[in-house]
């Protein structure tokens, strides 16, 4: 285990270092390419300056206009600025080099990159070759400047003959032609430097990415194996916990919901006792209260047994629907707003082989709701349970003449915690438990209701 942890840490360190190397490489590659672009842009200013200077000098020789010579002097300063910068950089004078580059009309934001590239790569073969071309071009610019000064002196001393003018112009054109060749060679060399740098960056990135990928996959492999081992170790425990938690949830929902039934019944009996003066009748009510509590205690015990044995599935045994119905009726027999709810029973089918506990959960929730949502405005309030056989199914119907269920609520009443807009009495658990119990019994449940008139639940389960 310690070896795996150590290996994982080493792999993570490799990934971090490789990522840092990629960031470093890409940063300086971009800086090199940006600096090379600045030099190529500077070369275009260099070229334009010398061409303008040549044109103005030729015009001056032809027309002998002083303004053309002044323009020549201004134009020739552009390539001469690059000359000053190159000489200053060879002497490691960065301040003077910056002034020279600015004189050469380079963008101020590019000046530092121009200085940085020259100082750090002047020994590199391609850049060294570019500096050599640059040096030759500067010498030609000096020659052009010399020709201009010579022509100006001759103009001031008496002028130039046509043959002298022709000779000067040919010399100027020759220098301009050779400078154009050198300028193109300078740009091509820097272009090759940029392409080589891009290629080196690509190769370097591929190698670094391979290192990152291999290290990451190795680390992921170690982590996956660790996770797989951990999952295998806890898989069975998780499964058991999920089963237990699901059972506990259902148990809590059932118990908390169904415990209210005898409590409400007790409240009703206590109200009757408050109004009763006959001692014998009070004793009868006390017996009913005791019987209700004892039945609820048995119900809780059965629920505990159910939770413990739920992994075995349905607990089918011979059971009596009459007994289950009577038991549920006895737990829900109390007054609603001073009126007794009448319980009716029509059992064409009694003995079946099924899960008695689940049937009791179903009936207890449905009847509790029927009593809870009875309509006190009606003269008679009743709940009727009907049982019969339909082919291979046992049918249990629970019908009441209570408040009913609105159409737009009927599709959602079995959702956990769903409450209709006007419902202030429910927790939204009961009908969810009913549907869950029916589903576990591989049955079906249907609801028919008209708001304010009646509600009928029809449960179909294998008989």
C-alpha positions in Angstrom: 0.0 0.0 0.0 2.8 2.4 0.9 4.6 1.6 -2.4 1.4 2.4 -4.3 1.0 5.7 -2.5 4.7 6.6 -3.1 4.3 5.7 -6.8 1.2 7.8 -7.1 2.9 10.8 -5.6 5.8 10.5 -8.0 3.5 10.3 -11.0 1.6 13.3 -9.8 4.9 15.2 -9.4 5.9 14.2 -12.9 2.5 15.5 -14.2 3.0 18.8 -12.3 6.6 19.3 -13.6 5.6 18.4 -17.1 2.7 20.8 -17.1 5.0 23.6 -15.7 7.5 22.7 -18.5 4.8 23.0 -21.1 3.7 26.4 -19.7 7.4 27.6 -19.7 8.0 26.3 -23.2 4.9 27.8 -24.7 5.5 31.2 -23.0 9.0 31.6 -24.4 8.0 30.2 -27.8 5.3 32.8 -28.0 7.9 35.4 -26.9 10.4 34.3 -29.6 7.7 34.3 -32.3 6.5 37.7 -31.2 10.1 39.1 -31.2 10.7 37.6 -34.7 7.5 39.2 -35.9 8.7 42.5 -34.5 12.0 42.2 -36.4 10.2 41.4 -39.7 7.9 44.4 -39.1 11.0 46.5 -38.4 12.6 45.2 -41.7 9.6 46.6 -43.6 10.2 50.0 -42.0 13.9 49.6 -42.9 13.0 48.8 -46.5 10.5 51.6 -46.8 13.0 54.1 -45.4 15.8 53.2 -47.7 13.5 53.1 -50.8 12.0 56.5 -49.9 15.5 57.8 -49.4 16.6 56.5 -52.8 13.6 58.0 -54.5 14.0 61.4 -52.9 17.7 61.4 -53.7 17.0 60.6 -57.4 14.4 63.4 -57.5 16.9 65.8 -55.9 19.6 65.0 -58.5 17.1 65.5 -61.4 15.2 68.5 -60.1 17.8 70.0 -57.7 15.0 70.8 -55.2 16.4 71.4 -51.7 13.1 69.9 -50.2 13.9 66.6 -51.8 17.3 66.5 -50.2 15.7 67.3 -46.8 13.2 64.4 -47.3 16.1 62.2 -48.2 17.9 63.0 -45.0 14.7 62.2 -43.0 14.1 58.9 -44.7 17.7 57.7 -44.4 17.4 58.1 -40.6 15.1 55.1 -40.4 17.5 52.4 -41.6 20.3 54.3 -39.8 18.3 53.9 -36.5 18.5 50.1 -36.9 22.2 50.5 -37.6 22.6 52.4 -34.3 20.6 49.7 -32.4 22.7 46.8 -33.9 26.0 48.5 -32.9 24.7 49.3 -29.4 23.5 45.7 -28.8 26.8 44.3 -29.9 28.3 46.6 -27.2 25.5 45.5 -24.7 24.1 49.1 -24.5 20.4 48.5 -24.2 19.4 52.1 -23.6 21.1 53.3 -26.8 19.7 50.3 -28.7 16.1 51.3 -27.6 16.6 54.8 -28.9 17.9 53.4 -32.2 14.9 51.1 -32.6 12.5 54.0 -31.9 14.3 56.1 -34.5 13.7 53.3 -36.9 10.0 53.6 -36.4 9.5 50.3 -34.5 6.5 50.2 -32.3 7.4 51.1 -28.7 5.7 47.9 -27.4 8.0 45.9 -29.6 11.3 47.5 -28.6 11.9 45.3 -25.5 11.2 42.2 -27.5 13.7 43.3 -30.1 16.4 43.8 -27.5 15.6 40.5 -25.7 15.8 38.4 -28.8 19.1 39.9 -29.9 20.8 39.6 -26.5 19.7 36.0 -26.0 19.9 34.5 -29.5 22.7 36.4 -31.2 24.8 33.2 -31.1 22.1 31.1 -32.7 23.0 30.1 -36.3 20.0 31.5 -38.1 19.9 34.7 -36.0 23.6 35.1 -36.4 23.1 34.8 -40.2 20.4 37.4 -40.0 22.7 39.8 -38.1 25.4 39.3 -40.9 22.8 40.2 -43.6 21.8 43.2 -41.5 25.4 44.3 -41.2 25.9 44.2 -45.0 22.7 46.1 -45.5 23.9 48.8 -43.1 27.1 49.2 -45.0 25.0 49.7 -48.2 22.8 52.3 -46.4 26.0 54.1 -45.4 27.1 54.1 -49.1 23.7 55.5 -50.1 24.1 58.3 -47.5 27.6 59.0 -48.8 26.3 59.3 -52.4 23.6 61.7 -51.2 26.1 63.9 -49.3 28.4 63.9 -52.3 25.6 64.9 -54.7 24.5 67.7 -52.3 28.1 69.1 -52.1 28.4 69.1 -55.9 25.0 70.8 -56.2 26.2 73.5 -53.8 29.5 74.0 -55.6 28.1 74.5 -59.1 25.9 71.7 -60.0 26.3 68.4 -61.8 26.6 67.6 -65.5 24.1 65.2 -67.2 26.7 62.5 -67.3 27.5 62.9 -63.6 23.8 62.8 -62.8 23.3 59.6 -64.8 26.3 58.0 -63.1 25.0 58.9 -59.6 21.5 57.7 -60.4 22.8 54.3 -61.6 24.9 54.0 -58.4 21.8 54.8 -56.3 19.7 52.3 -58.2 22.3 49.6 -57.8 22.5 50.1 -54.1 18.7 50.1 -53.8 18.5 46.9 -55.8 21.1 45.1 -53.7 19.5 46.4 -50.5 16.2 44.9 -51.6 17.9 41.5 -52.0 19.4 41.8 -48.5 16.2 42.9 -47.0 14.4 39.9 -48.5 17.1 37.6 -47.3 16.8 39.0 -43.8 13.0 38.4 -43.7 13.5 34.9 -45.1 16.0 34.0 -42.4 13.8 35.3 -39.6 10.9 33.4 -41.2 12.9 30.2 -41.2 13.7 30.9 -37.5 10.0 31.2 -36.7 9.1 28.0 -38.6 11.9 26.1 -36.8 10.8 27.5 -33.5 7.2 26.4 -34.2 8.4 22.9 -35.2 10.5 22.6 -32.0 7.5 23.8 -30.0 5.3 21.1 -31.6 7.8 18.3 -31.0 8.3 19.5 -27.4 4.6 19.8 -26.7 4.0 16.3 -28.1 6.8 14.8 -25.9 5.5 16.7 -22.8 1.9 15.7 -23.5 3.0 12.1 -23.9 4.7 12.3 -20.5 1.6 13.8 -19.0 -0.7 11.3 -20.6 1.4 8.3 -19.6 1.8 9.5 -16.1 -1.8 10.4 -15.8 -3.0 7.1 -17.1 -0.6 5.3 -14.8 -1.8 7.3 -11.8 -5.4 6.8 -12.9 -4.7 3.0 -13.2 -3.4 3.0 -9.6 -6.4 5.0 -8.4 -8.8 2.8 -10.3 -7.3 -0.3 -8.8 -7.5 1.2 -5.3 -11.1 2.3 -5.9 -11.9 -1.2 -7.3 -10.5 -2.8 -4.2 -12.3 -0.4 -2.0 -15.5 -0.9 -3.8 -15.2 -4.7 -3.5 -14.5 -4.3 0.2 -17.6 -2.1 0.9 -20.0 -3.3 -1.9 -21.7 -5.9 0.3 -21.9 -3.5 3.2 -23.4 -0.7 1.0 -26.0 -3.1 -0.4 -27.0 -4.2 3.1 -27.1 -0.6 4.3 -29.3 0.4 1.3 -31.7 -2.5 2.1 -31.8 -1.7 5.7 -32.3 2.1 5.1 -35.1 1.4 2.6 -36.8 -0.8 5.2 -36.3 1.7 7.9 -37.8 4.4 5.8 -40.9 2.4 5.1 -41.1 1.3 8.7 -40.9 4.9 10.0 -43.4 6.1 7.4 -45.9 3.4 8.3 -45.5 3.6 12.1 -45.7 7.4 12.2 -48.7 7.4 10.0 -50.6 4.5 11.5 -49.9 5.5 15.1 -52.1 8.5 14.6 -55.2 6.3 14.0 -55.6 4.9 17.6 -54.6 8.3 19.0 -57.4 10.0 17.2 -59.7 7.2 18.1 -58.7 7.7 21.8 -59.4 11.4 21.5 -62.9 10.6 20.2 -63.6 8.1 23.0 -62.4 10.6 25.5 -64.8 13.2 24.1 -67.6 10.6 24.5 -66.5 9.9 28.0 -66.6 13.6 28.9 -70.3 13.7 27.9 -71.2 10.3 29.4 -72.6 10.0 32.9 -73.3 6.3 32.9 -70.4 4.5 34.7 -71.0 1.3 32.8 -70.8 3.0 29.5 -67.6 4.8 30.6 -66.1 1.4 31.4 -67.1 0.2 28.0 -65.3 3.1 26.4 -62.3 2.3 28.6 -62.3 -1.3 27.3 -62.4 0.0 23.7 -59.5 2.3 24.4 -57.4 -0.5 25.9 -58.3 -2.8 23.0 -57.3 -0.1 20.5 -53.9 0.4 22.2 -53.3 -3.4 22.4 -54.1 -3.8 18.7 -51.8 -1.0 17.8 -49.0 -2.5 19.9 -49.5 -5.7 17.9 -49.4 -3.8 14.7 -46.1 -2.2 15.6 -44.7 -5.6 16.5 -45.8 -7.0 13.2 -44.1 -4.1 11.4 -40.9 -4.8 13.2 -41.1 -8.4 12.1 -41.8 -7.3 8.6 -38.8 -5.0 8.5 -36.5 -7.8 9.8 -37.8 -10.3 7.3 -38.4 -8.1 4.3 -35.4 -9.4 2.4 -37.4 -12.7 2.0 -40.0 -10.8 -0.1 -43.7 -11.3 0.4 -44.8 -13.2 3.6 -47.8 -15.1 2.2 -50.1 -17.1 4.4 -53.7 -17.9 4.9 -55.5 -14.8 6.2 -59.0 -13.6 6.8 -60.1 -10.4 5.1 -63.0 -10.1 7.6 -60.6 -10.1 10.6 -58.3 -7.5 9.0 -61.2 -5.2 8.1 -62.7 -5.5 11.6 -59.4 -4.8 13.1 -58.9 -1.6 11.0 -62.5 -0.5 11.7 -61.9 -0.8 15.4 -58.8 1.4 15.2 -60.7 4.2 13.3 -64.0 4.2 15.2 -64.5 7.7 16.5 -66.6 10.9 16.0 -65.8 13.5 13.4 -67.1 17.0 14.3 -69.5 15.3 16.7 -70.9 12.9 14.1 -70.2 9.1 14.0 -68.8 7.7 10.8 -70.6 4.5 9.8 -68.5 1.6 8.7 -70.0 -0.9 6.2 -68.6 -4.2 5.1 -69.5 -6.5 2.1 -67.2 -9.5 2.0 -68.0 -11.9 -0.7 -64.4 -13.0 -0.4 -62.8 -13.8 3.0 -60.1 -16.4 3.0 -57.1 -15.8 0.7 -53.4 -16.6 0.7 -51.6 -13.3 0.8 -49.5 -10.9 3.0 -51.9 -9.9 5.8 -49.6 -7.2 7.1 -49.5 -5.4 3.8 -53.3 -5.7 3.4 -53.7 -4.2 6.9 -51.3 -1.3 6.0 -53.3 -0.6 2.8 -56.7 -0.7 4.5 -55.6 1.3 7.5 -54.3 4.1 5.4 -57.3 4.2 3.1 -59.9 4.1 5.9 -58.0 6.6 8.0 -58.0 9.0 5.1 -61.7 8.3 4.4 -62.6 9.2 8.0 -60.2 12.2 8.0 -61.8 13.6 4.9 -65.4 12.8 5.6 -67.9 15.5 4.8 -69.5 16.8 8.0 -72.2 18.7 6.0 -73.8 15.4 5.0 -76.4 13.8 7.2 -74.8 10.3 7.0 -71.1 9.8 6.8 -70.0 6.3 5.8 -67.0 4.2 4.7 -67.6 0.9 2.9 -65.2 -2.0 2.3 -66.1 -4.5 -0.3 -64.3 -7.7 -1.2 -64.9 -10.2 -4.0 -63.0 -12.4 -6.5 -62.5 -11.5 -10.2 -60.9 -14.4 -12.0 -57.5 -15.0 -10.4 -57.5 -11.8 -8.4 -58.8 -10.7 -5.1 -60.6 -7.3 -5.3 -60.8 -4.9 -2.3 -62.8 -1.7 -2.7 -62.8 1.1 -0.2 -65.5 3.7 -0.9 -66.7 6.7 1.1 -69.1 9.7 0.6 -66.6 12.2 1.8 -65.0 15.3 0.3 -63.7 13.5 -2.8 -60.5 14.2 -4.8 -60.2 16.9 -7.5 -59.4 15.6 -11.0 -56.1 17.5 -11.3 -54.9 15.8 -8.0 -55.8 12.2 -8.8 -52.7 11.5 -10.9 -50.4 12.6 -8.2 -52.0 11.5 -4.9 -49.7 8.4 -4.7 -46.5 10.5 -4.9 -44.5 10.7 -1.7 -45.2 13.9 0.2 -47.7 15.2 -2.3 -50.3 17.5 -0.9 -53.2 19.1 -2.7 -53.5 22.8 -2.4 -56.3 22.7 0.2 -55.0 19.8 2.1 -53.9 20.8 5.6 -54.4 17.5 7.4 -52.1 15.0 5.7 -48.3 14.4 5.7 -48.4 13.1 2.1 -47.2 9.6 3.2 -50.3 7.4 3.5 -51.2 6.9 -0.1 -47.6 6.5 -1.0 -47.3 3.6 1.4 -50.5 2.1 0.0 -49.2 2.2 -3.6 -45.8 0.8 -2.4 -47.5 -2.1 -0.6 -49.8 -2.9 -3.6 -46.7 -2.8 -5.9 -44.8 -5.2 -3.6 -47.8 -7.6 -3.8 -47.7 -7.4 -7.6 -51.1 -5.8 -7.7 -52.8 -2.7 -9.0 -54.7 0.2 -7.5 -57.2 2.5 -9.2 -59.0 5.6 -7.9 -62.4 7.0 -9.0 -63.6 10.1 -7.4 -65.9 13.1 -7.9 -65.2 16.1 -5.8 -67.7 16.6 -3.1 -69.5 13.3 -3.8 -67.5 10.2 -3.3 -64.1 8.4 -3.5 -63.5 4.7 -4.4 -60.2 2.9 -4.3 -60.0 -0.4 -6.1 -57.1 -2.8 -5.1 -56.5 -5.9 -7.3 -54.0 -8.4 -5.9 -53.2 -12.0 -6.8 -55.5 -14.3 -4.8 
